[in-house]
Structure formats: structure tokens, C-alpha cells
Amino acid sequence: MIEYSGLLSLILTIIIGIGFGVLLQKGRFCFTSALRDYVAFKDTRVLYGLLIGIITMMLGTSIAYSLGVSNSHFWIPNYGLSNIIGGFVFGIGMVYGGGCASGTLYRAGEGYLHYWLLLISACAGYVIFASLFSIFFFPYFFTPLQIFEGFSLIESLGQTSVLVPILIILSCVLYLKKKQQLGLITNISKFNISSISINNLQSAWDAKIVGFGMGIFATLWFIVWGTLSVTGPQARWVGLTYSNIIGMEALQENIYWNNVVFSGGNFSISLDMIMLLFLIFGSFISAYFSGDFKIRMIKKNRVQNAIIGGMLMGFGSRMAPGCNISNTFSGLAFLSVSGFVTSLGLVLGVYIATHWMFRKVGCAI
């Protein structure tokens, strides 16, 4: 059964999914490269795009909320030390595996078998986590560690929330102008519109433009459905698939599948699950017409990276809970405390894993 509120929502879901796939693929837009490349080489190409995307979504969602979008569209979970631990594990998995939750999907659409294995390994992590949830994670991890009530400044301020992203944007503009005057940076605030060219489909798009587009699409998703997520709908796909193997009754008897992944035992296909499929399809279409699509075999020395990295990502996203999209992208855009705390753990994981992976050559930071 497909659950959606009207044909328009379904059409918008397909458009947004394809749009995300195209933007991610054309911008080579991955949270792992954004954070890892900055730590290793001080490369800010994707990082600035990521920050622009977060600020764009912050402005968009605050405007939408002030115009009447329900506060139920905000995902503001309780938080605690569990978020830092889960984010840390996820960050380690991102770097070791070579891709974040969204980056894995767009690269899978490009034909990389490494990222299909990374995705499958993450899905296996969901299944193992669900089997251990009632035995270990719920009583000994979440209950003692996730003790603070969730809070979002954007959601709490209501109609005046739009002032927050405006102040942040003005502060960033003033900061960048000051840096330019001192000669520390040049042309950082300019968008390379010419990178989007029909006559040169094989060229990569400016990550800043891609970040802006991501923020727009994420805002549209907020209006149609709610908080943008990747690993959440992935886990639901895994649950439905898993039910065909072990039976629906086994899933209904499992606390994590029945009460957390499928809230209240609503075992149905949701809009965000459909969106993920079209994200991969959008990446495939973009890669195909860009000449980037090719079935690429896995390097033997990278198989363990895909398996272990994927498992860590799957576990970490359930431990936090949430991935880089729901916590770092959407969470920071909402000015959610749980998003900040989880992102802190994620950045720490990326920092340590990057230093370990680049230990022979060193890191810039």
C-alpha cells in the first residue's frame, strides 16, 4: 500500500527525488568529501556548497513555517550522549567507506558497485541493530543517554524565526567581505553560473549552486512531507524487504521495526521511500547524459572498506538516530539541538578517521 496525500504530493516527490539525484551527481556533492577534504587538504569546494545549502534550507523552512506549515513537519528528537556516539560511529563509517548517506546513493546511480555494496552493508547494519535493540540498545544505550528533550530554535520562534537565517546570512556576507578586504580570500561568494551548460554536459556544476539547489529542494520537501532523511526511509525499505523473508509477524513482534521504524505498526510505502528510488534514478539519468555512467567493479582492496564502512554507517545512523541529511543538513537548518550534538559527533568521527586514513601523508588540519 502506498501512502500519500494526493496525486500532487506524489508528483512533487518524484520531481524532488530526481532533482536531488541530478544535483548530487552534477555537483559531486557528498558530505564525506566536504568534511574529509577540508581536514585533509583544506579543500573547501564542497564544504561551502554544504553551508550554503544549510542556510538556504534554514531560510526556506523558516519562511514556510511562518506562512503556516505545521510544526509537526519538524523532526526534533530527544538527545544526549547517544547522539555524539552515534554521530561519531557514522562519521567513522563515512570516511572508511568513502561516502555519506546521500553520496552513496548518487554514486550507486553512476554505476559504482562499491557503493551498492556500501549500501547493502548499511542495510545489513539496520537489521542487526533492530535485532539488538530491545536486548541492549533501548535499555542500556538510549534510556540512560538520551535524556534531554529536543529543541529547535526555528520551531520555537514561530513567525519571527525568519529573522535568524537573515541575520546569519548578513553576518556571513560581512565576514566574507572583511576577509576579501584583507586579501585572505578571493571570489568566494561568487556563483559560477556558467558551470551549468547544456553545451557541456560533462562538466561538473559549481558546488555552491548545487548547495543552493539542495536547500530549495529540501525546503519543498519540508513543505510536502517534513524533515528530509535518507537512512530512515532506507530502513523502512529494508524492513519491508526483510518481512518477505522472515514474515510480517516477526517484524510486528520486534519493538524497533514495529514501534520505531514503522511508527505504530504502519507497514506501508511512504513518500520518502519513493523519493529515494527517484534520487538514484535522477543520478543515473544525469550520469548517463553526462557520459559519467559506467559499471565500475569493486577494487579488491576496497571490499572491506565498503562492508565495514557500510555497517558502521548503518549502526551509527540508528544509534544517533539519523544520518548526515536528517541531522547535519536538516537538523542544523532547523537549529535543532539534537542536530548540533549529532553533527558534533559526526565531525569528530570524520576528523579522527581522516587522520587515520591519511596518516602516512598527513592532514592539513
PyMOL commands that set and color helices and strands:
alter all, ss='L'
color gray80, all
select helices_A, chain A and resi 7-27+31-41+45-66+71-73+81-97+101-109+113-145+153-181+193-195+198-200+207-224+231-246+248-253+255-261+263-265+271-290+300-319+324-333+337-357
alter helices_A, ss='H'
color red, helices_A
deselect
rebuild
show_as cartoon
